[in-house]
Amino acid sequence: MSVHILGIRHHGPGSARAVADALERLDPEVVLIEGPPELDSVAPLAAAAGMRPPVAGLVYATDRPATAAFYPMAVFSPEWVALRWALEHGRQVRFLDLPANAALVLEDAEDPSAEPPIDPIATLAEAAGYDDPERWWEDAVELRYHGLEVFDALLDAMRALREGHVPDLRTQRREAAMRKVLRAVIRGGAGTIAVVCGAWHAPVLVPSEFPAQAADNGLLKGLRTTKVAATWVPWTSSRLARASGYGAGISSPGWYHHLFTTARDEAVGRWLVRVAHLLRREQHDVSPAAVIEGVRLADALAVLRNRPHPGLPEVLEACQAVLCGGSDVPMRLVARKLLVGDILGRVPAETPMVPLAKDLEATRKRLRLKQSAAEQQLDLDLRTPTHLERSKLLHRLLLLGVRWGEPAETARTRGTFRESWVLEWRPELAVALIEASGLGTTIESAATAVVAQRAAGADIAKLSALVEDTLTADLPEALAGVLAALDERAARQHDTTRLMAAVEPMARVRRYGNVRRADTELVQRVLTGVVTRIAVGLPAACAGLDEDAGREVRQLVDGVQRGIGLLDQQELREVWYGALRTVADRLGVPGLIAGRAVRLLLDAGLLDVADAGGRLSRQLSVAADATQAAGWLEGFLSGEAALLVHEPELLEIVDRWATGVGEEVFDHLLPLLRRTFAEFSAPERREIGLRVRRIDRGEGASGARAADEDLNHERAALVVPRILELLG
């Protein structure tokens, strides 16, 4: 019997090559790999035809799926190489570590005897005269393809580092569990055993140096456990760049993948060819000669720095200097697309899945939606049956908290029949699916259950939003219940502000419900009653508010205005604008709200410019409170500057007020004015500045208008036909 400890660095391509060479030479009967023993049951799937790294072993608590751990593996991970070798050669393969049923619920207690953790790679790098641990590891291991000798050297180095060091209690328990598995395999009579584990653990797994079995059993005795399940899930190259599972992350998974899959002598040249292809696709001019020069520069830099081969720093410097012309901009593209990448792994169909995940997979294939780790724009025309079904699926997933797609607002989505989404599949969505699996076995049934749960305790504002979500997800069974709850809550709701928050979502449902062939008559009835009650209660709701409360009500007023604007219903408009007129005329209303009411009435054509100007002039008079006046002005002007640009009389009133307040008051008002004018675009602010300058020169409102009237209209008319042609 012989045990060979192969200490590795997680996700290290050099370690992976060394492990592959060592396994070929040792030909062990049993291969043990660092990882929770629960992965033993799904290990054979690694050899399935449909398995494509990067993937991750997922172990989760069945009663609390959010309590989970991932164990990622890429094609260049030593653990994956060992796993595939064992399966392809018909050898027994097992995982050794603290079982996940204990690790997931283990509470780390304070251990006074534990010493601060050691970074072994950093310590060895410092001893070798390196200030960068990554660079030392690359020089010592990744760029030198050793055989068994490298593992003997690493074992000696780690043994020296661990001498006298007391690890924390969690690490002690993990290593005790590893030895427990190894003891069991040895007792089973295996001839040659290979153990693939993190280099730090290697010294404590040498059988001749084992502590007493009773000591290990004492460390593992009495640990609380939970029921767990294990499976494989697709992983992404970007997630490999983050610490997870093993506590190991790498900064350049794309580069490591390239090193592992390319012959050493060709690695630099082939990498720069890939960079050149990428840059050419992005319209950057890169010649074959530049690639050759880049390889020469990388080799020269390695020689100057006394490195065995060009590493990533040399390759990136050569790439930036020769292929990118010294610019950082294309290098950011190289980092995103090649150094990290957007590869999404794949697991075979026979991988254990909860029914909800199986339903999603079947629906995804039926609707021809591709899972990708890269962001994808998806534009939908809801008049097309397939597109409508895709929309329903994505909206249902949002209800379940599985945010595969995020709604996006684009110029193409500003219509009744258009939707746009940004799709990006992330590994943690697999956990979200498992969490939601207790609600139903299909996406539709689970989403229906979610809606019922939310409706039970929601107020009218949340219910109105839930009606919209339920409608877009096309959940007819849930919609009836939510509408009934909305009707009942609306009848019992007496808080005007809560009623106001419900208007816009209900208006969207009423406006766009016909696209999804839903009956929204009940929504219309509730909406009419809500708007009527808002009109009655709004004046009182606006009285006696402080600044923060006034700002909240102003936002609610804008929301109601947007909702009313969506509907071509004169009756609702009259009721709403009647309430706004009352607010505009009432004393004691915060200036922010009163000014906004006047502006909305002006935009609706229910006030003329002269009336609005008179109100503005009175509010900005010397006798008026300056803070109240500034709030009124903010509410009146908020949103767009066209009013000041095209109505110079109003601008003149504002200018006269701003230049007439005292210095101390002006300092207090300046932030308010800045906030108001910051909403305008730069061209609008510039135009206002030019008009104010004309007013300062004494030209006044008429002079400002006259400047516009100095145009040569005959010459201007010549371009009108071409403009109309361009506009179609």
C-alpha positions, 0 to 999 in steps of 0.5 A: 500500500502506498499513498501519494499526496498531490498538493495542488493550487486550485484552478492552477493549470500547471498543477493540473498538468502535473496531476495528469502526469503523476496519475499516468505514472502512479496509475492509482487504484483509488483517487481521493479529491478534496471536496465534500463526500456528498459529491460522490453520488454525482461524480460519475456524471463528470464523464457524461457526454453532455458535461462541459466545464466550467461546472460546479458541484452544488451542495445545498440544505434541502430545507433551506436551499439558500444555505448552499456551497459551490465547488467550481471546476474548470477544464484546467482545474487539477480536481477536474483532471483527477476526476476525469482521469479516474472515471476514464480509467475505471478507478474508484474516485471519492471526495474527502473533506468535512461533510457538507451536511455539517459544514453548511450549518457549522458555526465557527466558534472563537478558538483562542489557541488558533493563530492568524491564517498563513498565506503559504504562497505569499510566504514562499514567494517572499522567501524566494525574493518575490514581492508578487505571490502570483508571479512566483507561483507562475514562475515556479509551477505554472510555467514549469511542467514538473512530474512527481518532484514538484509535489515532493517539493511542495510537501516539504515546503508546506511542512516547514510552513506549518511547523508550530502553526495551530490552524483554526478549529474549522480547518482542524475539523476539515483535516480530521474529516479528510483523514477519516476518509483516507483511513477508511480507504486504506482499511479497504485494502487499496494498493496505490492511493492518490490524494489530490488536495490543496497544498496547504493540507498535504502534510497532515494527510501523510499516513505516517504523520497522522494523529491518533484516530481518537483525536480526530473523532473528538474533533468531529463528535457532536457536530450539528448536521442537516439534510443535504442534496448534491448536483452539478450546475453550469458555471461561468468563467467570470465566476471562476475569478471570484472566491467560492467553495474552495475559497479560491479564485483566479483573476485570469481564467481565460489565460489559464484555460489557454495555458492548459489547452495550448502547447507551451512553446505556442502559448504566447503566439496563439494568445496574441493571434486570438487578441488580434482576431478580437480586435479586428472584429471590433474594427481595430487594425492589427496586422500579422506583422504586429502579432509577430512583433508582439511575440518577440517583445514578450520573449525579450521582456521574459529574458530581461526579467530572468523568467523561464517563459513569458508570463501574463504580465509580459504578454499583456505589456506586449499586447498593449504596446504593439497590438493596441498602440499603447491604449488602455481602451482596447486592453479593457476589451481584451481583459473582458473577452479573453482574460476573463471570458464569458464561457458558460458550462453545460451539464448533461440531461441526466443531472439531478434537478428539481422539477421546477428546473426541469420545467424551465429547461424544457420550456427554454428549449421549446421557446428557443432561448439560449442560456449564456453567461454574456449579456444578450439583448432580447427584443420581443414583439408581443403580437408574435405567439412565440415572443409572447410566450417568452415574455410570459416565461421571463415575467414568471421567473421575475416573480420567482426571484429568478432574474435571468432577464431584466426588463430594459427600456429602449427606443424600440420598446416604447409601444404597446406591443414591444418589450426588451430584455437583457438576459444573463444566466448566473450560476446562483440562479440555480439556487434560486430555482431550488428555493422556489421549487417548494412552491410548485413543480412548474414555473406557472404553478410556482409563480401562481403560488407566489402571487397568492402569498404576496397578495395575502398581506399587501396594501393597495399600492403593492396590490396594484403593482402585483396586478400588473406583474400577474397580468404580464406573467399571464397567470389567470388563476392568480389574477382573479384573486389579486383583483378581488383583493385589490377591490376589497382593499381599495374600499377600505383604504382611507390614506390618500397617498396610498391610493395615489401610489396605486394609480399608475400601475392600474393605469398601465394594466388598463392600457396594456392589458388588451395586448395579453388578452386579459379582461381588465374591466374590474381594474377600470372600476377600481381605478375610477373609484380610486381617482375619485377618492384621491380628488376628494382627499388630495387638498387635505393630504397636501396641507401642513407637510414638511419638506420631506413629506412634501417631496414624497407627495409631489412624486405621487402627484407625478405618478398619478399624472402619468397614470391619467395620461396613459388613459384617454378618459375625459371623465378621469381627467376632469376629476383629477385636474379639478383636484389639482386646481384646488391644490394650486389655489389653496393656502398652506400647501407646500410650494413644491406641490402647489408649483407642480399643480400649476405646471400640470394645469398649464401643460394641460391647457387649463391655465394660460401663460398669463395666468401662470405668470401671474401666479409665479410673480406672486409666489416670487414677490418680495413679501413671499417666503424665499424657501417656499418660493424656491420650492414653488419654482422647483415644482413649477419648472421640474422636468424640462426647460422648454417653458423658460426657453419659449416663454421669456416673460416667465424667465424674466420673472425668475431672473428678477426674483433671483437677483432681488433676494438678499445675499444670506437668503441667496446662499440658502437658496442656491442648492435648491436652485441648482437642484432645479436647473440640474434636471435640464440638459446642457443645451437647455441650460446654455440657452437659458443663460443666453436669454438671461444675458439678453435680459441683463443687457436691458433687452427684456422679454421682447428683446429675447424674442426679437433675437429669435425673430432676426432669422431669415425665414426665406433661407430657413425655408429652403432646408425644410424639404430636406429635413422632412425627407430625412424624418421620413 
